[in-house]
């Protein structure tokens, strides 16, 4: 499978709890943090939910 690199580019201040929980579940805690995940339907669904907070790059 392909991998994707995800970076948190916007703050979580003032966001709904479910959006914060989704970002934390992806493994991101602070602005600028970067994680790599396998490209799966679960990860893509989570990314799609908070895509306005993230920067996504396919590897």
PDB file of N, CA, C and O in Angstrom:
ATOM      1  N   UNK A   1       0.836  -1.190   0.000  1.00  0.00           N
ATOM      2  CA  UNK A   1       0.000   0.000   0.000  1.00  0.00           C
ATOM      3  C   UNK A   1       0.880   1.253   0.000  1.00  0.00           C
ATOM      4  O   UNK A   1       2.053   1.209   0.370  1.00  0.00           O
ATOM      5  N   UNK A   2       0.298   2.341  -0.414  1.00  0.00           N
ATOM      6  CA  UNK A   2       0.993   3.622  -0.402  1.00  0.00           C
ATOM      7  C   UNK A   2       0.948   4.217   0.990  1.00  0.00           C
ATOM      8  O   UNK A   2       0.111   3.853   1.816  1.00  0.00           O
ATOM      9  N   UNK A   3       1.855   5.129   1.232  1.00  0.00           N
ATOM     10  CA  UNK A   3       1.864   5.862   2.495  1.00  0.00           C
ATOM     11  C   UNK A   3       1.495   7.308   2.228  1.00  0.00           C
ATOM     12  O   UNK A   3       1.670   7.824   1.123  1.00  0.00           O
ATOM     13  N   UNK A   4       0.981   7.950   3.268  1.00  0.00           N
ATOM     14  CA  UNK A   4       0.727   9.381   3.197  1.00  0.00           C
ATOM     15  C   UNK A   4       1.409  10.039   4.392  1.00  0.00           C
ATOM     16  O   UNK A   4       1.474   9.469   5.481  1.00  0.00           O
ATOM     17  N   UNK A   5       1.911  11.241   4.168  1.00  0.00           N
ATOM     18  CA  UNK A   5       2.532  12.044   5.222  1.00  0.00           C
ATOM     19  C   UNK A   5       1.537  13.143   5.576  1.00  0.00           C
ATOM     20  O   UNK A   5       1.071  13.873   4.702  1.00  0.00           O
ATOM     21  N   UNK A   6       1.219  13.254   6.852  1.00  0.00           N
ATOM     22  CA  UNK A   6       0.212  14.200   7.323  1.00  0.00           C
ATOM     23  C   UNK A   6       0.875  15.181   8.270  1.00  0.00           C
ATOM     24  O   UNK A   6       1.591  14.778   9.187  1.00  0.00           O
ATOM     25  N   UNK A   7       0.637  16.489   8.048  1.00  0.00           N
ATOM     26  CA  UNK A   7       1.190  17.535   8.910  1.00  0.00           C
ATOM     27  C   UNK A   7       0.049  18.408   9.404  1.00  0.00           C
ATOM     28  O   UNK A   7      -0.810  18.817   8.623  1.00  0.00           O
ATOM     29  N   UNK A   8       0.039  18.694  10.706  1.00  0.00           N
ATOM     30  CA  UNK A   8      -0.950  19.599  11.291  1.00  0.00           C
ATOM     31  C   UNK A   8      -0.512  21.027  11.001  1.00  0.00           C
ATOM     32  O   UNK A   8       0.557  21.454  11.438  1.00  0.00           O
ATOM     33  N   UNK A   9      -1.336  21.767  10.263  1.00  0.00           N
ATOM     34  CA  UNK A   9      -0.942  23.117   9.876  1.00  0.00           C
ATOM     35  C   UNK A   9      -1.795  24.214  10.502  1.00  0.00           C
ATOM     36  O   UNK A   9      -1.465  25.394  10.386  1.00  0.00           O
ATOM     37  N   UNK A  10      -2.889  23.840  11.163  1.00  0.00           N
ATOM     38  CA  UNK A  10      -3.729  24.846  11.810  1.00  0.00           C
ATOM     39  C   UNK A  10      -4.001  24.443  13.246  1.00  0.00           C
ATOM     40  O   UNK A  10      -3.926  23.265  13.595  1.00  0.00           O
ATOM     41  N   UNK A  11      -4.314  25.413  14.065  1.00  0.00           N
ATOM     42  CA  UNK A  11      -4.519  25.201  15.493  1.00  0.00           C
ATOM     43  C   UNK A  11      -5.828  24.472  15.774  1.00  0.00           C
ATOM     44  O   UNK A  11      -6.776  24.542  14.992  1.00  0.00           O
ATOM     45  N   UNK A  12      -5.860  23.772  16.903  1.00  0.00           N
ATOM     46  CA  UNK A  12      -7.067  23.066  17.336  1.00  0.00           C
ATOM     47  C   UNK A  12      -7.897  23.902  18.299  1.00  0.00           C
ATOM     48  O   UNK A  12      -8.954  23.459  18.749  1.00  0.00           O
ATOM     49  N   UNK A  13      -7.433  25.104  18.620  1.00  0.00           N
ATOM     50  CA  UNK A  13      -8.157  25.967  19.550  1.00  0.00           C
ATOM     51  C   UNK A  13      -9.505  26.346  18.932  1.00  0.00           C
ATOM     52  O   UNK A  13      -9.567  26.813  17.795  1.00  0.00           O
ATOM     53  N   UNK A  14     -10.571  26.141  19.688  1.00  0.00           N
ATOM     54  CA  UNK A  14     -11.905  26.498  19.237  1.00  0.00           C
ATOM     55  C   UNK A  14     -12.562  25.461  18.348  1.00  0.00           C
ATOM     56  O   UNK A  14     -13.663  25.699  17.852  1.00  0.00           O
ATOM     57  N   UNK A  15     -11.930  24.326  18.130  1.00  0.00           N
ATOM     58  CA  UNK A  15     -12.514  23.268  17.295  1.00  0.00           C
ATOM     59  C   UNK A  15     -13.409  22.384  18.146  1.00  0.00           C
ATOM     60  O   UNK A  15     -13.275  22.332  19.369  1.00  0.00           O
ATOM     61  N   UNK A  16     -14.329  21.688  17.476  1.00  0.00           N
ATOM     62  CA  UNK A  16     -15.221  20.768  18.177  1.00  0.00           C
ATOM     63  C   UNK A  16     -14.432  19.591  18.738  1.00  0.00           C
ATOM     64  O   UNK A  16     -13.358  19.256  18.239  1.00  0.00           O
ATOM     65  N   UNK A  17     -14.973  18.971  19.775  1.00  0.00           N
ATOM     66  CA  UNK A  17     -14.289  17.869  20.441  1.00  0.00           C
ATOM     67  C   UNK A  17     -14.036  16.696  19.501  1.00  0.00           C
ATOM     68  O   UNK A  17     -12.974  16.076  19.564  1.00  0.00           O
ATOM     69  N   UNK A  18     -14.988  16.383  18.637  1.00  0.00           N
ATOM     70  CA  UNK A  18     -14.789  15.244  17.730  1.00  0.00           C
ATOM     71  C   UNK A  18     -13.662  15.517  16.731  1.00  0.00           C
ATOM     72  O   UNK A  18     -12.957  14.592  16.330  1.00  0.00           O
ATOM     73  N   UNK A  19     -13.489  16.770  16.331  1.00  0.00           N
ATOM     74  CA  UNK A  19     -12.393  17.113  15.424  1.00  0.00           C
ATOM     75  C   UNK A  19     -11.051  17.001  16.148  1.00  0.00           C
ATOM     76  O   UNK A  19     -10.082  16.496  15.581  1.00  0.00           O
ATOM     77  N   UNK A  20     -10.989  17.464  17.387  1.00  0.00           N
ATOM     78  CA  UNK A  20      -9.759  17.345  18.170  1.00  0.00           C
ATOM     79  C   UNK A  20      -9.408  15.877  18.380  1.00  0.00           C
ATOM     80  O   UNK A  20      -8.251  15.483  18.233  1.00  0.00           O
ATOM     81  N   UNK A  21     -10.404  15.073  18.722  1.00  0.00           N
ATOM     82  CA  UNK A  21     -10.171  13.649  18.959  1.00  0.00           C
ATOM     83  C   UNK A  21      -9.665  12.957  17.705  1.00  0.00           C
ATOM     84  O   UNK A  21      -8.817  12.069  17.792  1.00  0.00           O
ATOM     85  N   UNK A  22     -10.167  13.345  16.546  1.00  0.00           N
ATOM     86  CA  UNK A  22      -9.723  12.756  15.291  1.00  0.00           C
ATOM     87  C   UNK A  22      -8.265  13.100  15.020  1.00  0.00           C
ATOM     88  O   UNK A  22      -7.489  12.238  14.607  1.00  0.00           O
ATOM     89  N   UNK A  23      -7.890  14.352  15.250  1.00  0.00           N
ATOM     90  CA  UNK A  23      -6.498  14.765  15.037  1.00  0.00           C
ATOM     91  C   UNK A  23      -5.574  14.029  16.002  1.00  0.00           C
ATOM     92  O   UNK A  23      -4.499  13.579  15.605  1.00  0.00           O
ATOM     93  N   UNK A  24      -5.981  13.902  17.267  1.00  0.00           N
ATOM     94  CA  UNK A  24      -5.165  13.175  18.243  1.00  0.00           C
ATOM     95  C   UNK A  24      -5.053  11.699  17.870  1.00  0.00           C
ATOM     96  O   UNK A  24      -3.999  11.093  18.064  1.00  0.00           O
ATOM     97  N   UNK A  25      -6.127  11.116  17.338  1.00  0.00           N
ATOM     98  CA  UNK A  25      -6.105   9.712  16.932  1.00  0.00           C
ATOM     99  C   UNK A  25      -5.151   9.486  15.760  1.00  0.00           C
ATOM    100  O   UNK A  25      -4.598   8.396  15.612  1.00  0.00           O
ATOM    101  N   UNK A  26      -4.958  10.504  14.933  1.00  0.00           N
ATOM    102  CA  UNK A  26      -3.985  10.405  13.848  1.00  0.00           C
ATOM    103  C   UNK A  26      -2.554  10.485  14.373  1.00  0.00           C
ATOM    104  O   UNK A  26      -1.613  10.159  13.649  1.00  0.00           O
ATOM    105  N   UNK A  27      -2.379  10.913  15.622  1.00  0.00           N
ATOM    106  CA  UNK A  27      -1.054  10.988  16.219  1.00  0.00           C
ATOM    107  C   UNK A  27      -0.450  12.376  16.193  1.00  0.00           C
ATOM    108  O   UNK A  27       0.755  12.529  16.397  1.00  0.00           O
ATOM    109  N   UNK A  28      -1.264  13.391  15.944  1.00  0.00           N
ATOM    110  CA  UNK A  28      -0.790  14.768  15.875  1.00  0.00           C
ATOM    111  C   UNK A  28      -1.155  15.500  17.153  1.00  0.00           C
ATOM    112  O   UNK A  28      -2.272  15.371  17.653  1.00  0.00           O
ATOM    113  N   UNK A  29      -0.204  16.275  17.684  1.00  0.00           N
ATOM    114  CA  UNK A  29      -0.456  16.973  18.939  1.00  0.00           C
ATOM    115  C   UNK A  29      -0.271  18.473  18.832  1.00  0.00           C
ATOM    116  O   UNK A  29      -1.037  19.237  19.419  1.00  0.00           O
ATOM    117  N   UNK A  30       0.750  18.907  18.079  1.00  0.00           N
ATOM    118  CA  UNK A  30       1.052  20.336  17.981  1.00  0.00           C
ATOM    119  C   UNK A  30       1.144  20.731  16.507  1.00  0.00           C
ATOM    120  O   UNK A  30       1.326  19.883  15.633  1.00  0.00           O
ATOM    121  N   UNK A  31       1.016  22.020  16.252  1.00  0.00           N
ATOM    122  CA  UNK A  31       1.174  22.527  14.893  1.00  0.00           C
ATOM    123  C   UNK A  31       2.574  22.192  14.410  1.00  0.00           C
ATOM    124  O   UNK A  31       3.555  22.404  15.123  1.00  0.00           O
ATOM    125  N   UNK A  32       2.659  21.671  13.206  1.00  0.00           N
ATOM    126  CA  UNK A  32       3.941  21.321  12.625  1.00  0.00           C
ATOM    127  C   UNK A  32       4.314  19.861  12.795  1.00  0.00           C
ATOM    128  O   UNK A  32       5.251  19.392  12.149  1.00  0.00           O
ATOM    129  N   UNK A  33       3.607  19.128  13.647  1.00  0.00           N
ATOM    130  CA  UNK A  33       3.886  17.703  13.804  1.00  0.00           C
ATOM    131  C   UNK A  33       3.589  16.964  12.504  1.00  0.00           C
ATOM    132  O   UNK A  33       2.637  17.284  11.793  1.00  0.00           O
ATOM    133  N   UNK A  34       4.427  15.964  12.208  1.00  0.00           N
ATOM    134  CA  UNK A  34       4.278  15.174  10.990  1.00  0.00           C
ATOM    135  C   UNK A  34       4.226  13.700  11.363  1.00  0.00           C
ATOM    136  O   UNK A  34       5.021  13.229  12.177  1.00  0.00           O
ATOM    137  N   UNK A  35       3.279  12.967  10.760  1.00  0.00           N
ATOM    138  CA  UNK A  35       3.195  11.520  10.937  1.00  0.00           C
ATOM    139  C   UNK A  35       3.015  10.875   9.571  1.00  0.00           C
ATOM    140  O   UNK A  35       2.542  11.507   8.626  1.00  0.00           O
ATOM    141  N   UNK A  36       3.399   9.609   9.484  1.00  0.00           N
ATOM    142  CA  UNK A  36       3.189   8.834   8.265  1.00  0.00           C
ATOM    143  C   UNK A  36       2.283   7.666   8.591  1.00  0.00           C
ATOM    144  O   UNK A  36       2.461   6.988   9.602  1.00  0.00           O
ATOM    145  N   UNK A  37       1.305   7.436   7.722  1.00  0.00           N
ATOM    146  CA  UNK A  37       0.367   6.333   7.886  1.00  0.00           C
ATOM    147  C   UNK A  37       0.221   5.603   6.561  1.00  0.00           C
ATOM    148  O   UNK A  37       0.407   6.179   5.489  1.00  0.00           O
ATOM    149  N   UNK A  38      -0.115   4.323   6.659  1.00  0.00           N
ATOM    150  CA  UNK A  38      -0.490   3.574   5.462  1.00  0.00           C
ATOM    151  C   UNK A  38      -1.797   4.152   4.939  1.00  0.00           C
ATOM    152  O   UNK A  38      -2.653   4.579   5.714  1.00  0.00           O
ATOM    153  N   UNK A  39      -1.941   4.160   3.638  1.00  0.00           N
ATOM    154  CA  UNK A  39      -3.142   4.711   3.015  1.00  0.00           C
ATOM    155  C   UNK A  39      -4.239   3.645   3.068  1.00  0.00           C
ATOM    156  O   UNK A  39      -4.271   2.730   2.246  1.00  0.00           O
ATOM    157  N   UNK A  40      -5.132   3.778   4.045  1.00  0.00           N
ATOM    158  CA  UNK A  40      -6.241   2.844   4.200  1.00  0.00           C
ATOM    159  C   UNK A  40      -7.548   3.637   4.261  1.00  0.00           C
ATOM    160  O   UNK A  40      -7.543   4.859   4.414  1.00  0.00           O
ATOM    161  N   UNK A  41      -8.645   2.932   4.141  1.00  0.00           N
ATOM    162  CA  UNK A  41      -9.933   3.621   4.130  1.00  0.00           C
ATOM    163  C   UNK A  41     -10.214   4.293   5.478  1.00  0.00           C
ATOM    164  O   UNK A  41     -10.838   5.353   5.516  1.00  0.00           O
ATOM    165  N   UNK A  42      -9.761   3.691   6.586  1.00  0.00           N
ATOM    166  CA  UNK A  42      -9.972   4.291   7.904  1.00  0.00           C
ATOM    167  C   UNK A  42      -9.198   5.597   8.042  1.00  0.00           C
ATOM    168  O   UNK A  42      -9.742   6.601   8.503  1.00  0.00           O
ATOM    169  N   UNK A  43      -7.945   5.582   7.649  1.00  0.00           N
ATOM    170  CA  UNK A  43      -7.109   6.785   7.754  1.00  0.00           C
ATOM    171  C   UNK A  43      -7.626   7.872   6.824  1.00  0.00           C
ATOM    172  O   UNK A  43      -7.691   9.038   7.213  1.00  0.00           O
ATOM    173  N   UNK A  44      -7.994   7.504   5.597  1.00  0.00           N
ATOM    174  CA  UNK A  44      -8.506   8.500   4.651  1.00  0.00           C
ATOM    175  C   UNK A  44      -9.808   9.116   5.135  1.00  0.00           C
ATOM    176  O   UNK A  44     -10.051  10.299   4.897  1.00  0.00           O
ATOM    177  N   UNK A  45     -10.651   8.342   5.809  1.00  0.00           N
ATOM    178  CA  UNK A  45     -11.880   8.881   6.381  1.00  0.00           C
ATOM    179  C   UNK A  45     -11.597   9.884   7.484  1.00  0.00           C
ATOM    180  O   UNK A  45     -12.255  10.921   7.572  1.00  0.00           O
ATOM    181  N   UNK A  46     -10.619   9.576   8.325  1.00  0.00           N
ATOM    182  CA  UNK A  46     -10.244  10.498   9.393  1.00  0.00           C
ATOM    183  C   UNK A  46      -9.650  11.778   8.814  1.00  0.00           C
ATOM    184  O   UNK A  46      -9.962  12.877   9.273  1.00  0.00           O
ATOM    185  N   UNK A  47      -8.795  11.632   7.808  1.00  0.00           N
ATOM    186  CA  UNK A  47      -8.177  12.791   7.164  1.00  0.00           C
ATOM    187  C   UNK A  47      -9.246  13.652   6.501  1.00  0.00           C
ATOM    188  O   UNK A  47      -9.187  14.879   6.581  1.00  0.00           O
ATOM    189  N   UNK A  48     -10.212  13.031   5.854  1.00  0.00           N
ATOM    190  CA  UNK A  48     -11.272  13.772   5.166  1.00  0.00           C
ATOM    191  C   UNK A  48     -12.109  14.588   6.143  1.00  0.00           C
ATOM    192  O   UNK A  48     -12.606  15.659   5.795  1.00  0.00           O
ATOM    193  N   UNK A  49     -12.265  14.089   7.355  1.00  0.00           N
ATOM    194  CA  UNK A  49     -13.072  14.785   8.352  1.00  0.00           C
ATOM    195  C   UNK A  49     -12.434  16.103   8.801  1.00  0.00           C
ATOM    196  O   UNK A  49     -13.140  17.066   9.100  1.00  0.00           O
ATOM    197  N   UNK A  50     -11.098  16.144   8.848  1.00  0.00           N
ATOM    198  CA  UNK A  50     -10.400  17.343   9.329  1.00  0.00           C
ATOM    199  C   UNK A  50      -9.387  17.847   8.305  1.00  0.00           C
ATOM    200  O   UNK A  50      -8.351  18.396   8.682  1.00  0.00           O
ATOM    201  N   UNK A  51      -9.670  17.670   7.026  1.00  0.00           N
ATOM    202  CA  UNK A  51      -8.698  18.025   5.985  1.00  0.00           C
ATOM    203  C   UNK A  51      -8.362  19.507   5.949  1.00  0.00           C
ATOM    204  O   UNK A  51      -7.300  19.875   5.447  1.00  0.00           O
ATOM    205  N   UNK A  52      -9.223  20.362   6.461  1.00  0.00           N
ATOM    206  CA  UNK A  52      -8.953  21.797   6.472  1.00  0.00           C
ATOM    207  C   UNK A  52      -7.896  22.173   7.513  1.00  0.00           C
ATOM    208  O   UNK A  52      -7.391  23.296   7.503  1.00  0.00           O
ATOM    209  N   UNK A  53      -7.559  21.247   8.407  1.00  0.00           N
ATOM    210  CA  UNK A  53      -6.531  21.484   9.421  1.00  0.00           C
ATOM    211  C   UNK A  53      -5.187  20.879   9.025  1.00  0.00           C
ATOM    212  O   UNK A  53      -4.169  21.157   9.659  1.00  0.00           O
ATOM    213  N   UNK A  54      -5.180  20.051   7.977  1.00  0.00           N
ATOM    214  CA  UNK A  54      -4.016  19.240   7.661  1.00  0.00           C
ATOM    215  C   UNK A  54      -3.404  19.570   6.306  1.00  0.00           C
ATOM    216  O   UNK A  54      -4.032  20.179   5.440  1.00  0.00           O
ATOM    217  N   UNK A  55      -2.166  19.148   6.160  1.00  0.00           N
ATOM    218  CA  UNK A  55      -1.492  19.158   4.850  1.00  0.00           C
ATOM    219  C   UNK A  55      -1.120  17.701   4.579  1.00  0.00           C
ATOM    220  O   UNK A  55      -0.449  17.067   5.394  1.00  0.00           O
ATOM    221  N   UNK A  56      -1.558  17.168   3.426  1.00  0.00           N
ATOM    222  CA  UNK A  56      -1.374  15.765   3.099  1.00  0.00           C
ATOM    223  C   UNK A  56      -0.473  15.642   1.889  1.00  0.00           C
ATOM    224  O   UNK A  56      -0.668  16.330   0.887  1.00  0.00           O
ATOM    225  N   UNK A  57       0.530  14.749   1.985  1.00  0.00           N
ATOM    226  CA  UNK A  57       1.446  14.489   0.876  1.00  0.00           C
ATOM    227  C   UNK A  57       1.533  12.983   0.690  1.00  0.00           C
ATOM    228  O   UNK A  57       1.773  12.253   1.651  1.00  0.00           O
ATOM    229  N   UNK A  58       1.339  12.511  -0.539  1.00  0.00           N
ATOM    230  CA  UNK A  58       1.488  11.091  -0.821  1.00  0.00           C
ATOM    231  C   UNK A  58       2.971  10.777  -0.987  1.00  0.00           C
ATOM    232  O   UNK A  58       3.715  11.543  -1.600  1.00  0.00           O
ATOM    233  N   UNK A  59       3.386   9.647  -0.436  1.00  0.00           N
ATOM    234  CA  UNK A  59       4.793   9.241  -0.525  1.00  0.00           C
ATOM    235  C   UNK A  59       4.926   8.116  -1.521  1.00  0.00           C
ATOM    236  O   UNK A  59       6.030   7.621  -1.750  1.00  0.00           O
TER     237      UNK A  59
END
